[in-house]
Amino acid sequence: MFRRTVCLVLSVCVCLITTISVTYAQGITQPKQGQGGSVVKGSAGSGGSAGDNGLEHCDKPMGALAVVEPQTQVLHALLQYKLQSPVGLIRMMVQQSNCFIVVERGAGMQNMMQERQLAAAGESRQGSNLGGGQMVAADFILTPSVVFSENNAGGVGTAAGTLMGSKFAALAGGLKFKEAQTSMLVADSRSGVQVAAAEGSTKKADLRLGGLFVGGSGGAGAGGYGNTNEGKIIAAAFMDNYNNVVKAVRNDPSLQRSVGTLKEEAAAGGKTKAGAAFNEGDVVVPKIANIKMLAGAADSAKTIATLARGEELVVTGGEKDGFIQVQGANGAGWVKIVLVQKR
């Protein structure tokens, strides 16, 4: 009889805790972050985007942007809440907004360089057109960050942990944070000057804990910015940060750079002929003797000088139709790019 009474009391306590937790969490959480998917969702491509409600949008890109990985301590903090690096999430937002061209500077960069090494070694198929002088330079570098305050162990999580065991207390604690601050810093890749910054925060995030107790151990296993409460809140904060970055750059024309549309840049990637990348001021020399320096960027142009092998030339202008503008001891003109190399 005594055992039956104890079991009955425990059952009532469990039911009461579950009811209180669901009512408490649902009653105070505004908005209810546990419902629906992340605010950052959908898709993006050269033909447009979908599912990007809430994002700032631009008629044309204002520059090329690279998103770098957060510092190691930030990634470790995110892992405590079953969240991975936010870089993929942010890159999708950037492409959906059409405010910047996104350039690869993450893990995929290693594979890109590997392909170029294979091409330089003669391993790529003929006509692959892969080599130097084809990459789009990043005009801006965006660095995201997240800072979590100490976990809030109070409230429903503590009550449930005390009566139902430490396992539930740990799970409940893992679904709560006292405060989270997100930030995005944007620097000019050429000067290193920080040109834009935005910050967002979420305070006292008491999330929908009721589902945890009803669902048992299933609540804490899956992670991500679209299927965890913490992830949804962090994603929303990053969206707000990014929108403010867009406004800062949009309101200052001096920060905007000249780039094509995503469709134009994507098409140019397959059309731009691979070759040596020369910059103004580089010193180049002919690969063989009797190279012609011409008055224009065409084989039919007038010959200005005949160059000896190894004769030094300074690059003074841009490329055009397979030629590059140079200055030598015998004058200035154009030489074929394939016939010269850097000193």
Protein Blocks (a to p, Z undefined) as FASTA:
>chain_A
ZZmmmmmmmmmmmmmmmmmmmmmmmmmmccdfkgccdfbgcjddfkbcehiahiacdfbd
cbdcddddddfklmmmmmmnopacfklmmmmmmmmnopaccddfbfmlmmmmmmmmmmmn
opacghklpaehkaccdfbdcddddddddddfehjllmmmmmnojklmmmmmmmgcfbdc
dddddddfklopafbdcddddehiacdfklmmmnommlmmpgcjklcfklmmmmmmmmmm
mmmmmmmmmmmmklpccdddfklmmmmmmmmccdddddehiacddfbghiacdfbdcfkb
ccfbdcdehiacddfbdceehiacdddfkbccdddfklgccZZ
